[in-house]
């Protein structure tokens, strides 16, 4: 267990400081987002979007950290969609407040 944990911490963990630096003027003249484009990035997830994302996943994919795989979410969607949408709503409130 310790070996596997160490392997994945090394694989996905921080690699420390990077010597790559961007000039302070890097983004100047490159344009930005218009207000309507910014709003799209922070709008709440619709149930259709979440359902589409789940149903596009491979049913036989590996289990998530909660122990459930895509197959579970697809088969139980009608039972869990309310709770799942609440999770995304809470996520947005924490992220953008």
C-alpha positions in Angstrom: 0.0 0.0 0.0 2.8 2.4 0.9 4.6 1.7 -2.4 1.4 2.3 -4.5 0.6 5.5 -2.6 4.2 6.8 -3.1 4.1 5.9 -6.8 0.9 7.9 -7.4 1.9 10.8 -5.2 5.1 11.1 -7.3 3.3 10.6 -10.6 0.5 13.2 -9.9 2.1 15.4 -7.3 3.8 18.7 -7.6 7.2 18.7 -9.3 8.4 21.8 -7.4 9.4 25.2 -8.8 9.5 25.7 -12.5 12.0 27.9 -14.2 9.5 28.8 -16.8 8.4 32.4 -16.4 6.1 34.5 -18.6 7.0 38.2 -19.3 4.7 40.6 -17.5 3.5 41.8 -21.0 2.8 38.3 -22.2 -1.0 38.8 -22.3 -1.1 42.4 -23.6 -2.6 42.7 -27.0 -3.9 39.1 -26.9 -7.5 40.1 -26.3 -9.7 38.9 -23.6 -13.2 37.5 -23.1 -16.3 39.5 -23.8 -18.8 39.8 -20.9 -21.1 37.2 -22.4 -18.2 34.8 -22.8 -17.3 35.3 -19.1 -20.8 34.5 -18.0 -20.8 31.2 -19.9 -17.8 30.1 -17.8 -19.6 30.7 -14.4 -23.2 29.7 -15.3 -24.7 26.9 -13.2 -24.6 23.4 -14.7 -27.9 22.3 -16.2 -29.2 18.8 -15.4 -29.0 18.0 -19.2 -25.2 18.9 -19.2 -24.5 16.7 -16.1 -26.6 13.8 -17.4 -24.9 14.0 -20.9 -21.4 14.0 -19.3 -22.3 11.0 -17.1 -23.9 9.0 -20.0 -21.0 9.7 -22.3 -18.6 7.9 -19.8 -17.7 4.3 -20.4 -19.9 2.1 -18.2 -17.1 -0.3 -17.5 -14.6 2.4 -16.4 -12.7 2.3 -13.1 -14.5 3.1 -9.9 -14.3 6.7 -8.7 -12.9 7.7 -5.3 -16.4 7.2 -3.8 -16.4 3.5 -4.9 -19.0 4.0 -7.6 -18.4 3.7 -11.4 -20.2 5.2 -14.3 -22.5 2.2 -14.6 -24.0 3.0 -11.2 -24.7 6.6 -12.0 -26.3 5.7 -15.3 -28.5 3.0 -13.8 -29.5 5.1 -10.8 -29.8 8.5 -12.5 -33.5 8.8 -11.8 -32.9 8.2 -8.1 -29.8 10.3 -7.6 -30.1 13.2 -10.0 -31.6 15.6 -7.4 -28.8 14.9 -4.9 -26.2 15.0 -7.6 -27.5 18.4 -9.0 -27.4 19.7 -5.4 -23.8 18.7 -5.2 -23.0 20.7 -8.3 -25.0 23.7 -7.0 -23.0 23.6 -3.7 -19.7 23.3 -5.7 -20.5 26.4 -7.7 -21.5 28.3 -4.5 -18.2 27.4 -2.8 -16.1 28.1 -5.9 -17.5 31.5 -6.9 -18.3 33.0 -3.5 
